[in-house]
Amino acid sequence: MITQKEICGVVVWYNPTADNVTAINTYLKDINHLFIVDNSTTDNSALINTLPNNKITYLPNLENLGIATALNIGCEAALNVNAKWILTMDQDSKFDRFSLADFIIEANQCPTFDKVGIFSPYHYCGETKRKKRERFQTVLTTMTSGNLLRAEAYRKCGRFRDDFFIDLVDDEYCCRLNRNSYTVVKTNQILLTHSLGNGFVRVSPLFQKTFIQHSALRHYYIVRNLLEVIRLYPEYKKYYSKQLRKRLKRYVLYDSDQKWTKMKYMYWGWRDYKKRRFGKINH
């Protein structure tokens, strides 16, 4: 069973604002301690002056080390204070329609509780319609934000991949959990408000299909790391190969924003994958 006193939170900051402090207030009361890992080049500790400092540890990196390394810093700090569960949050994600306490209650009722490595909420990204899904849905992968990660699973499966830097960090880790006999369960009755990329773009005025707009730089990491996930986890090759094809189709056919720049970065991602060059882009 998950209890609030056994949960430590980890939130990764990058050039945070006061709104990100407001987001923290939606879950801080429901955890034992929060580690803020800041990838900004400046110290932002002044922002937390309005928060109860006895529940917060601020860990500035003073450079952008990437989401994976920041998560590892926070997770290892949580393990050092004997956390049993680790809440991983993006800086702009917040519990507003439901509380973290509601999420804990729901997760504790999962019939396969002992096998779960990650409990995920439903990530609400502004869509107007939601498909009806079962209460507890076993999924291959989920976004990192809002997750309750079992500390025992992190110890067994190891660190997030530092050399992925940003994209596919969550996918690769979920694949690793599955390979180690843990499951990823989405609790679809609990919504977490979450922002993705640079917003949604309509594919066609005739259809309601949309896709997430990412910068050219993100395209580099997405392609490079997708290819590495396909190589590492042949059992999921069909799924991730389809994801790669869909992304290529979307951006080649439908994306009119910096199309050729994005295609160049996608090529660089493929090239660096072939050269086994990972980590932060060096161009």
N, C-alpha and C positions, 0 to 999 in steps of 0.2 A: 504493500500500500504506500502511496505517495503522501507525505505530510509536508506542510509548508516549512517546517523547521529543517527539513532535509534538503531543501532546494536552494541552490545558489544560482544567481543569474549572471549571464555574460552578455553585455551589449557592446557592439563594435561601433565606435564613432569615427567619422571622417568629416572634418569641417562642420561640426554640429552647430545648431541654433537653439534658441529657447524652446522651439516646438519639440525638439528632441528630448528636452528635460520634461516637458509636459507628457510625452509618451511614456517616460519612465514612471511617472506617477500613476499610470494605469495598472502597474503590476508590482511596484516596489513593496507595498504593504503585505503582499502574499508570498514573499520569499524571505529567507533568512539573511542573505547578504547579496550584494550586487557588485560585480567587478566591471568597471567601465574601461575598456581597452581602446585607447585613442590613437588612430593612425594618422592624425593630423600632424603637420609640421610645426604647429604652435601649441602651447599649453592652454587648454580650455578648462582648467580646474575651477575657474571662477563661476562657471555655469552651474556647478553643483552646490553652490552656497545656499540655495533655497531648499536643498534636500537634506534629510537626516543623515549626517555624516557618519554616524555610528553603524549605518547599514551599507555604506558604500566605500569601495576602494578604487581610486582613480589610478590607472596605469598608462601613462603617456609614452608612446613610442617615439614621438617627435620626427617620424617619417612614415611613409606609407609602406608597411610591410606586407600588405595584402590581407584579405579577409581570413584566409586559412591560418596564417601565423597568429593573427590577433585572436582568433577563436582558440587556438592552442594555448596561448598565454593565459587566457581567461579560464579555460577548462582545467589547466594544471593548477592554477590558483585555487579553483573550487575544490579540486581533489585534496589539496593541502589542508583544507579546513574540514575534510571528511564529508563533503556533500555526497548524497546518494543519487540526486538528480540534478541536472544542469539545464537551466532555461537559457536557450540561445536566442538573442533578439537582434534584429536590425535596428538602427537608430530611429527610423521613422515608423516602425510597426507599433501598434498599440492595441490593447484590449479595451474596447469601448462598449460594444453591444453585450459582451459577456466578460466576466472578470476571470483572472487567472484562477481564482478560487473555484469558479464554475468548471473550468477546464480540469482542475485536479479531481474534483468530484466525479466528473464524467470519465476521466481516464481510469480511475479506480474501479469503475464498473465494467471495464473491458473483460470479456470472458477469457481472453488469451493473455492476460496481464503479464504473466511470468516470462513469456517469450518475447515481449516487446522491447526493442532497443531504443526506439524513438516513438513518442506520442506527438502527433502533429495536429494543430487546429486546421480548420478550413480557412485558407488564405483568401480573404475577400479583397479583390483588387479593383472594385468599382463596377463590376459587371452588372447589367440590369436583370439578368435571369440566372438562376442557379438550377442545375439539374438535381433531381431528387436522387440521393444516394443513401446507402445503408448507414446506420448509426456509427458503426465501427468498420472502417474500410481498410483492409490490408493492401498497401501500395508498394511498388518497387522503390519509389523515391519521393522526396518532398523537399520543399525549400527549407533552409536552415531556420529562418526566423519564426519565433513562437514555439519552438520545439522543446519538449522535455526529453533530454537525452539521459539514458541510464548510465550512471558513472561507471558501473561495472563493465558495461559494454565498451565505453571509451578506453578503459584500461586494457581490455582484451584486444580490441581492434586497432588501437593506436591512434596517433595524431591525424588530424586533417592534413591533406597533402599541401605542405607549404609551397611547393613548386608549381601548383596550379594557380596560385596568387588570388584569383577571384572566381571565375566562372567554372561550373561543374564541380566545385568543391563539395557541395551538398550531394549531388548525384553519386560521385565516386564513393563518398562515405557511406551512403545508403546501400550501394552495391556491396561494399565491404561488410556491412552489418549482415546483409542477407547471406553472404558467403559464410559467415560465422554463426549461422543459425539463429540470428535475431530477426524480428520482423519490424516493419515500419507501419504504424497504424494511424490513420487519419480519423479524428473524431469530428464528424461532419456537422454535428449540432453546435460546435463552438467556433465562432467566427473571429478571425484576427484581421484587423484592417492593415493592409500592406500595400506599399507602392512598388511598381515594377518599371525598370528602365526609364525611358523618357516619355512614358505614356503610351496609349494605344493608337494605332493607325488603322483606318478603314481600308480594307483591301480593294473594295469596289463599291461604287454608289448603288449598285443593283443588289448587293448582298450584304448581310449583316456581319460577315466575317471580319475579324480584326487581328492584328498581330502587334506584339510589343516592339516599340521602337528602341533600339540600342545604338550607342555611339559606334563609330568605326573601330575604336580601340577595343571595345567589348567583343566585336566580331572576331578579332584576332584570338582572344582567349577562348571564346566559345568553340571555334573550329579546332584549334590546337588541342584543347582539353577533351572535346568530344571524341576526337580520333584516338586519344590515349585511353579513354574509358572503353571504347570499342575493343582496343587491343588487350586491355587488362582483363576484361570480363566478357569472354566469348559467349558465355551463357545468355548475355543480354545484347548480343550483337544486332539481332534483328530489330529490337526496339530502338537502340541508339542510332543505327544506320538510317532508320526511318526518320528519326528526329533531325539528323543531319541533312537528309534530302529535303525535308520540309523547309528547313531554314534556308537552304540554298535557293529553293524555288521562290520563297516569299521575297527574299531580298533582291534576287536577280530580276524577277518579273514585276514585282509590285512596289518596291521601295524606290521612291524618287528623290529621297533626301541623301545627298552625298553618295550616290550609288557606286560610282567608280572608286571613290576612296574606300568605301566599305569592302568592295571586292578585292582591292589591293591588300587590305589588312587580312581578309580571309585567306588570300594566297600566302601571305607571310605566316599565318597560323599553320597552314598545311606544310610550308617549307620548314618551319622550326620544329614541327612534330617529326618530320622525316629526318631532321638532323639531331633529334633527341635533345632539343634545346628548350628548357622549361624555365620557370621563374618569371620575374618581371620582364616585360618586353624591353629589348635593348636596341632600338632603332633610332 
